[in-house]
Amino acid sequence: SSPSDSARLVSPRVRLVAMGVLLSRPSSRALLALLAAAWAADALRRRSRRKALEDASGDSPGSKAQAQQFRHTSSGSAGADGNHRGGFGVRAGASSSSSSGSRAAAAGSRGGFGATTNAGAFSGLPPGAPPMPSRPVPGAPGASAGIGGPTGSGRTSQEIPAQPSRPPPRTSPEGVPPAPSRPPPSLSASSNNSALVGGFALAAATGKAEGVELWICLDFEWTCDEDMGQGRQVYSDEGEIIEFSFVVYDSAAKKMVCQGQHYCKNMRTPITDFCTNLTGISDETLKDAGSLKDALDAFNRAMEEVGADRRVCCAMAHGSSDLELVLPANCKAEGLIVPRVLQRYVDLRESTQSHLASKGAAGSGVRASSLKQICDALNVEMIGEEHCGLDDSWMVLLATQALLEQGAELRYVDLEAEQKAFGDTSSREHELCFDGLPYFCIGTEMRPWVEQHTGLSVSMQALSIVVGLDGKPSGRAVVDFGSPTAAQEAFRKMGGGRRLVCGSLDTWPFEHPKERHIVVRPLRWQESSLGRRGPGDIRPGPAMAPFPVNAAELEVLRRGRRPRAEAPIDLASGCEGSVKVFHEEKNYGFIAYQGGKLETFFHRNHCQESLRIKEGLLVTFDIVNDSRSHKMRADNVRACAAPAVA
């Protein structure tokens, strides 16, 4: 301890005896000088304390009692100093016993990190006195000598102000303040100006998913029906969640910490045969099922158990439909609130495609769109059954784990912040993304659909299609509305998503119309970072290209090459041949004719209604030019009345 500490521990009489002994020894004169200086400093400190007490007490009644109480708290103050020396110690609450306060403070000084009890002044402070400081006064005995310790001037550290923690800034000869020593803080998500950063609204609502401790990997199943068949019972914008499943992955511990599979009773739509064959869920499965509210309550309890409110969390879903269409629509229909933790998520599909592109996979033919394709691309073995919500949640988890191990850059989107930034008056966004388009969608179907639901006129030049790693349509399109006001109006009218129907049995690809519930949202990083192609550019993706107006232009994207020069089509009628091959599940095949030298495409829709098609069947037909694909095909296919030569 320092000389001043030693002087405070002995009585004045003992000090006099010690001084007498020391005076008889010349060798102790240096120590005597230090003791004298400490004694003088102690006296000065006592006088200062007395004056402070008098100023605080004044002439009010009971001031003498307060002064007496204040004098008896010196040990409590010493305990508080010990607390400062020990780091984060125990802060005792107000008490009439100063000794208990000093013991608590001493315990805090010995224990290092301690607990904070009820708020209040330290024991022994007079009423109305200011509270003790929450950290040591600069230069106090408990402070570091390097900051406020002795300097060799004969004064104690208590009298010397603390040194600054960093040198003062230097000014230039002209007196201009220097540049800041660190970069300015990044814009917060709530900043209006952040909507302008990077040229897209998501600068305010997206970022790198760094430091995430809990990944909430999830998958929902909902009621559905097959594409535009006879007697369709459930349309794509009517789906009800019938399975709510999730698996939570702790990235620090590298293990699963909880999981849940909750069936939800359908109330508005039926369970179709198509739905049961796809998901394995039947009316019997849901006989004793709870509601979506029950599933959300169970999910929230699970999040509390894993401490989600105290840790950095982010959801992970395969595609945008689960969290951007289906869950919000179902919660709105039932008067529920989407959990905040599920409004911030990473799209597994987009993350995988971006990661593969960064590794040079562009043009390799890798698609990484379906969950199976993603797992194959990441070398993750599929487990369980596809379209089982819990099994798919596990596959999302394993794919997420693979991306993390490979150092992939994962980007999240905050859906609430995104909508707020896009609707802000300072937003400059004039484009929207349409996510989830059918593979065969063409511009002559897309454009009138957009105009119908937005009430705005859109040119074909305003439509772009996003092509993936394989250079083929990715299911996303971008529409330029020309101004932020028009884009905001279109976004409002689209309501987050609309149902699109495209395709025809009468034209190529001669299949039932495809129906999809399309996500309509602002542009995100994965679109704004893409380069734009000109017409006829067939280089590998990802990129944005002009939207294919017709089937011929779409065929260029699908095949990744320019169309070959086709020979002139010789239209004919009454041709004879035989069915070479027929795909029953696709309803199309090929007819060989002229002794097997030539072949032509045909579809069941262009056959006689009563015709029973099988390979080797002898038929007659006409050769026509398809108005959509501009290729020849067979029409008016019927059975031969008499044997024909193939």
N, C-alpha and C positions, 0 to 999 in steps of 0.2 A: 504494500500500500504506500501512498505518497505521504510526505511529512504532514500535510494538512489532515489526512485521514487519521494518522497516529495521534495528532494533537486533540482531535475531537473525542478520542476514546479514553482520555485520562482526565482527572479532576484538576482544578487550579493548584491545590496544595501539592499534589504529586508533581506537577509541572515545576513548582518552585524548588523542590528537593532535587529533581533531575537537573535543573539549571545550576544549583550549587555544586553538585558533583562535577558537572561538565566544565564549570569555570576553573576548577582546580587542575584541569588537564588541557594544556595548550593544544594538544593534537585534536581536540574536539571542538575547536572554535568554529570550524566550517559548519558542522552539524548544528551547533548552537545558533548560528546565523539563520539557518534554514528553519529551525523551530521558532525563532523570533518572528520571522516573516509569516509563518503559518499562523502563529498566535494573532498577529495583527490582522491577517485576512479573516480569521475566525471572528474576531471582534467586529470587523466591518460587516461581515455577513449577518451577525446577530442584530446590529443596529439597523441594517436594511430591512430585516424581517420585522422588527418592532415597528418601524415606521410604516411598513405596508399594512400591518395589523391595525395601527391607529387610523390609517386612511380608510381601511375597509370598515372598521367598527364605528368611528366617529363618536358622537355623544349619545347615541341611542341607548335605550335601556338594555341591560344585559351585556353591554360591551365588555365589561370586565370578565364575565363568565366566558364569553366567546374568546377573549384573549387567553384566558387560562386553558381553554380547550385547545386552542391553536398551538400553544406552547407544548402541549403534551403529544403533538402529532409528529415530532421530529423523527421518531422511529418509523412511523408510517411513510414519511417522505423518503427516508433512506430505503425503505422497502420498494417504493416506486422506482427509485434510481436503479435498484437491483433488477427490477423488471425490465427497464430499458436496456441494461447491459446484457440481459439474457436473451434478447430477441423478442418474439411474440409470447408474452407471459400471460398470467391470469390477471384480469382486471376485476378487482373486487367491487361490490356494490356498496352504497352508503351504509355506514354502520356506526354505532356509538363507540365501538371498541377499536382504538387505533392499532392495538397489538395484533388483532386478528387480521386487519388489513395489511399490516407489514408482513405477517407470516404468509398470507396468500401471495403477496407480491414476490416475496423471496422464493416461494415454491415455483412461481412462474419463471423467475430468473434461472433457477436450476434446471427446470424442465424444458427450456427452449420453447417449442410450439405448445401453447396451452389453449385454454378455452376462455371465452368472454362471457361473463355472467351478466346480470341485469345492468342496464345503463345507469350512470349516475356518477357523482363526484367521489373521489377517494375518501376513505374514512378520516374524519377529523377536520375536514374543511368547514369553515364557518359559513352559515347561511348567506347566500348572495355572493360568495367568493367565486372567482372564475374557476372552471374545471382544470384539472391537471392536463398538461399537454399529452397528446397521443403518441408523441415520439420525443426523444431526448432533446433538450435545448442545446444548440451548438455550443461546443466548448465545455459541456457538463462533464463531471468526473467519469460518467459512464461512456462518454464519447471516445471515438478512436483518436489516439495521439497523433496520427497522421493528418487528422482534419482539424482538431482543436486542442491538441496536447501542448505540453510545455515547449517553449521556444528558446529557453536559455536567457530570457530577459529578467528572471526573478519573479515573474507573475505566474499565478496558477492558471490551469487550463480553463477554470470557470470564468476567468476574467477576460479571456481572449476569444473573440468571435471566430466562428468556424471558417475555414478556407472554402472558397467556392468549389463546387464539384466539377466544374469545367472552366477553362480559361475564358476571359471576357472576349467578345468578338472584336476583331480588328477592323478598323475603318480604313478606307483608301485615303491617299493624300488629299483627294478632293472632298473628303468627308462623306462619301457615299457609303451607306451601310453595305456590308458584305452580303453575298448570296447565301441562302440558307444552307446549313451543313448537311441536310437530309432532304430527300424529295418530298413534295407536298403529299398529304394523305390522299388515298384513293377516294373516288366519289362513292358515297353511300348509296344504297338502293333507293333511298327515299329522296335523293336529290333530283330536282327537275332537270337539271342540266345533264344528268347521266343518261337521259333518254336520247341524247344526241351523240354520245360517244360511240365510235365504231360504225355509225351510220345505220344502226338498227336498234329498235326499242329494247331488245333483250340485253343490251349492255347494262341496263339497270336491274335485270332480273336473272342473269345467268353468271356463271363463273366456274372456275375449276373446283371440282369437288375434292378439295384437299383437307386432310385432317379428319375425315369422316370416321367415326368409331363404330357406329351401328348402321349396317346396310339392311334396309327393310325390303326384302325381295318378295314380290307378290304376283299373284295371278288370279283373275276372276273368270268364272264361266257364267254365261247368261243364256236366256231362252233365245232360240233362233229357228230358222227354217231355211230350206234350200232355195236356190236362186230362182225366183219368178216362175216356179212350176205352177201346175194347176192347183187352185185352192190354197194358196199360201196363207198361213195363219199368223205368222209373226214377221213383221218387217224389221229391218236392221236398226231403225231408230226407236223401236219399242222394247228392246231386250231388257229383261229383268235379271239381276244378279241372283244366281241360284247356288253359287259356291264362292265363298270369300276365303282365300287361303293366303298364307304368308309364312316366310321363314326369315328370321333375323340373324344376320351374320356379324359377329364381333371381329373387326379387322385387326384389332390389337392382339386378341387371344387366338385369332385364326380358327374360330370354331362357331358352330351354330349355338345360339343361346336360348332361343325359343321358337316355336312354330305353332301354327293354328290352322285348322280346316273347319269352316263353319258353313253348313248348308242353310239356304234361305228359302222360305216358302214363296213360291210364285203366286201373285195375287191378280195380275192384270192380263197375263198371257199364258197360253197352254204349254205343256211340255210335248213337243212334236216328236215323231219317230226320228226325224233327222237329228234333232237335238240329243236324243237318247243314244243314237248310234255314234254321234260325235264325242259326247262327254261321258257317257255311261250313267248319266243321271236320269232317273225316271220318276214318275209320280210316287212310286213306292219308296224311293230314296228320300223324298221330301215329305213323307207322310207325317213325321214328327219333327220336322225342321222348324227352326225359329225364324225370326224376321231379320231384315237387314240391320235394324236397330240393335238386335241382340248380338249380331256379328260385330258391329262397330263397338259396342260396349265391351265385348270380350277382347277386341283388338286394343282398345284404350287401356284396359286393365293389364294386358300383357306388356304394353309399352311402359306403364308405371313400374312393373316388376323388374324390368331390365334397366330402369333408370334413364329412360329416353329424355326426360325433361332436364337431365343434368349432363347429357353427353351430346356430341355432334352426330345428328342422324340425317339420313337421306334415303329416300325410297328408290327402288330400281324396278322398272317394269319393261316387259318386252313390247315395244311399240307404244303408241300414244293413246290408244283407245281406252284402256283400262282406267287411267287416271284423268284423262281429259274429256272423255265422252260418257262412258257408261256409269262410273261412280257418281259424277256430278248430277247426271240426269236422274239416276235412281234416288239420290239423296233429295233432290228437289221435289220429286214426285211424292216422297214420303215425309217431307218436312224435316229432314235431317241436315246436319252440318258435316261437311267433309272435314275429317281431322286435319289440323294444320300441318302435321308431319307428313301427310300424303299430298300436300300441295307443292312440295319441293322434291323433284325427282330427276333421275337420270334415265334416258332412253337407252336401253341395252342395244337395240338394233343400230341406232345412230352411232353409239360409242364404239361398237365393234367395227362398223364400216369405216369410221374415221381412223381408228387404230390400224386397221389393215391397209388403208390408203397411205398412212404415214410410214408403213413398212414396205412400201413399193408393190402392193398387191393390185394396183390399178392395171386393168387390161388382162388380168390373169384368169378371168372367167369366174372368180369367186363372187357369189351374190350376197351371202350372209344376211338374208332377209327373214326367213322363218327361223323358229327356235332351233330346229334341227340343223339348218345351214349354219347358224351362228356357232353352235357347239362343234360342228365339223371343222369350221374355220379356225376355232381356238383349240382344237384337239382335245375336246372334252367329251367323254363318253356319255351318251344319253342313258338315263335310267327311268324306270317307271313307264307310265302310259302318257302319250301326248293328249292334251286337252283334259287331263286330270289336274285341277287347280293346284293341289299340293305338290304333285310330281313336277309340274311346270315351274312352281316356285323354287323347288330345289335346283332345277336346271338353270334358272336365272341366277341363283346363288353361286353355283359352280362356275358359270360363265363369268360372273362378276369377280370371283376369286382368281380366275385365270387372267382377266384383264389387269387386275391389281398386281399380280405377280409379274406380268409382262411390262409393267410400268406404263400402262395406257393412260392417256390424259382424258379423264372423265369430266364431263361438263353437265352441271345441273341446270334446271330451269325452275324458277319460282313462279307458279302460275298466277298467283294473286298480284305479285309485283309486275308481272308481264302485262297484264290487262291494264293496270293502273298507268304504267309508263306509256303504253300504246295510245291510251285515251287522253293523255296529257296534251294541253294546248301547245307545248313546246316540241312535241314529237314531229319529226320530219318523215315518218314512214308513209309510203304511198303504195306498198305492196302487201299482199297476203299470201300465205302458203296454204295449199289444199292438200292434206295428207290422207292417204288411204284410197287413192284412185284405183279402179280396176285396171288390170294389165293391158286390156285392149281398148281403153278409152281414147278417143280421137277428138280433135279440135271441134269438129262439127257437132259433137255432142256436149263437150265441155262448155263452149262459149254460150249457147242459149240457156244452159242450166244456170250459169253464173248470172246472166242478165235477168233471168226469171226471178231469182231469189233476192237479188240486190236492187233491182229496178234501175240499174246503171248500164249505160252502153259500153261495151268492151270490144275492142278490135282484136283480130287474130294475132297481131303483132304484140299485143299486151300479154299474151299467154306464153309461158315457158314451161318446159318439162325438165325435171331433175333426173338425170341418168346416173346409174350406180357404178360400182367398180367394174361391172361387166359391160358397161356401155349401154345397158338396156334400161327401159323405164323403171324407175324406183317406186312408183306409186305416189310421187309428190309433184305438184305443179305450183308455179308462182304466177300470180296475176297482178299486173300493174294497173292501179286505178287512177293514176295521173296526179293525185294530190293527197295530202294527209287527211283532209276533210272527207273526201270520197272514200278513202280506205277505211276510216273510222266508221262511216255510215254503213259500208258494206259489212264490216265486222259485226256491227250491232244487229243488222238484219239477219245475218247468217246464224247468230245465236250460238256460236261455238262449233256448230256442225249441222249438216243437212244430208238428206238421203239423195243419192244419185243412182240413176238407172241408165245403163248404156248397153249397147249390143243388140243384135237382132238375129232371128232365125233365118231371115230372108237374105242376109248379106254376110260377108266374111266377118268373123270366123265361123258363122253358121251355128251359133250356140245360143242357149237361152240367155236373155238379157241378164247382165250382172248388176246386182244391187249392193251398194256400199253406203255406210254411214261415214261421211267425210269429215275429218277434223279441219276446222277453219281457224287459223291462228296467225299471229304476226310472224315475220321472218325471224329465224334464229341463226346462231353462229354457223350451223351446218349448211344453210343456204347462202348467207351473205358472204361466206368465204369462198364460194365456188366461182370459177371463171365462166364466162358466157361464150357459147359457140355461135358461129354463123351457120346459115343453111348449108346442108350437105357435109358438115364436118362430122366425121365418124370416129374421131380419136377416142381412146378409152376414157371413161369417167373416173371419178365423179365430176359432173359439170352441169351447167344449165344450157339447154338447147331449145331452139324454137319448137313449139308444141306441134306434133304431127297433125296436119289438117285432115288427112284421109288415111285409109288403110295402107296405101302404097308407101307413104312417108313413115308410117309406124313400122312397116316391115323392114325399112332400112335400119331403124333403131334396134328392132328385135334381132336382126341377123348380124348387125355390126358391119354391114358392107353395103355399098351402093347396088342397086338392082342391076342385074344383067340385062343386056339387050334381049328382049323377048322376040321370038319369031312371030310374025303376023298370025293371028288366030283365024283359022279356017272354020268359019261357022258352017254347021251342017245339021241336018235333021234326019231322023230315021236310021241312025247308026246302030250297029249291032256289035255286041261284045259280051264279056262275062265278068262277074265280080271277082276281082283278084284278091282283095283284102277288105275286110269291114271291121271297124272298131265299134263293138256294140255299145260300150259305155260312152263313147264320144259321138256316136251316130253319124260317122262319116267313113268313107273308104275310097277305093280306086277301082276303076273299070278298065280292063285291058281290051283293046280292039285292034283291028287290022292285023290279025294273026299274032297278036301279042307284041307288035312293034311299038304301039303307042298306048299311053295311059292317060286317064283324065280323072279329076277329083269329082266326087259326088257326095251329097248329104241326104239324109233320110227325108228332110223337108222337101226335097225336090224329086221324091219318088212317088209312085202311085200309092195312095193311102193303104190299100189292102196288100201291098207287096210284102212278102216275107223274105227278107234279105238274108242270104247266106253265101259263103264263098263258093264260086263255081256256077252261081246262078246265071243263066243266059238272059240277057236283057236287051232292050232297045232304048235309045236315048237320043237327045239332041245336044249339040255342042254350042254353048253360048259364052258370051263375054260377061263375067261378073262385074256389076256396076261399082262395087266397092273395092275389090282387090285388083280389078283390071286384069284378071287372069281367066283362062278358060275353065269351064266346069261343065259337068253333065246336068241336064235338066230334063224333066218329063220322063224319068226313068220308070220303066214298066217291064213286066215279064214278056218274053218272046212268045208269040203265038205258035211259032214253029221253031225247030232247032236252028241255031245259027252257028256260023263258023267263027270261032274265037280268034 
